[in-house]
């Protein structure tokens, strides 16, 4: 196994100089840094994680608490997790995956063990019970999601309220007045998932401003549940011509059911979805969609953790950051003027 002494001999410097270059603790000339890094790469040297943690009082590990639920859209969650891992490696950190079903107990275990220098929480609820534990333990954390009380923490999320408002404005601009909002399953709203509640609130507020009549129906995302949801919508509001869908599983069934029921999209009914562009492009017709970058969520969360750790290392108080990423509406083939 390549040691720090091997790197020092290869670069023609002392072992302490190699250590300073790798840790960044002392100013080293650019020429020497280049020589040491070249030797590190040539020899394939990797610092011993245990020794590095003891010396720096850091593990250089970020814990990522990922959701294991049947009501989350796994591809997006995985995209965020990969982004967190990639961004962490760019800072020289590794990622430890923790499942969110461990709840506050998992947070306490990570904080007490010293396994991780910081924690990134996904699938954040408005009154998330993990947050008081993070605050009490003094753990440096970034939330991917907005909680009602995130004091002492940093957070990043899509601006879901703005996303809901974009959907309402788009359909209103096309002349639609009767709208159905098909959301996630009831369990998502019962646990107060921030992304679902904020989107609905943003849509509701803008719908009121634009004079839209709308109803909100939950849906489990299966063909059968979507069929039942659509039947109830049309029974209650037969004049519905606009549909907003925040439920990836319900999109395909809804398009199929509208078609089989004699409603052509977009001539008879317009559909706008909140989903990733890759998914929107897969359907026929291609979906008008409001999207946000999953990769940016992971990258920003890691950057927030790094700034918090740096502030603590320098003896300062970390700043509590709140970042909202602006959603984008992409108009495709599933929306059109309201039928006369």
Number of C-alpha atoms within 10 A of each C-alpha: 7 12 15 19 15 16 26 20 14 16 21 15 15 13 17 12 20 26 19 14 20 15 11 11 9 11 10 14 9 10 8 16 19 14 17 24 17 15 20 23 11 11 15 12 16 12 13 10 13 11 12 15 14 10 10 10 11 18 20 21 21 25 21 23 23 19 21 15 13 8 16 17 13 13 10 15 17 14 16 23 24 17 21 26 21 19 22 23 15 10 12 10 19 19 22 15 15 20 15 21 13 15 16 16 13 17 22 17 12 18 21 12 8 14 17 22 21 27 27 26 23 22 21 24 22 19 17 21 12 19 24 16 18 20 15 10 13 13 23 25 29 30 27 22 27 27 18 10 12 21 13 20 23 25 26 22 26 23 20 29 21 22 25 27 20 22 28 30 19 17 27 21 13 15 17 25 20 20 26 21 25 27 25 22 17 14 13 20 16 9 14 18 20 23 22 19 20 20 23 22 16 20 25 22 14 21 22 12 12 15 11 19 15 22 16 15 18 19 25 21 24 15 18 12 16 23 19 12 21 20 14 13 21 13 11 11 16 11 13 22 25 29 25 24 23 25 22 18 19 24 26 16 18 22 22 16 16 16 14 10 9 9 16 15 22 19 14 19 23 28 28 29 25 26 21 17 17 8 14 24 15 11 14 13 16 17 28 25 28 24 20 22 18 20 17 18 26 27 20 21 29 29 16 26 25 21 16 23 21 14 14 13 11 9 9 11 13 20 13 15 17 16 18 15 16 14 19 14 17 13 15 15 17 23 25 23 18 21 13 6
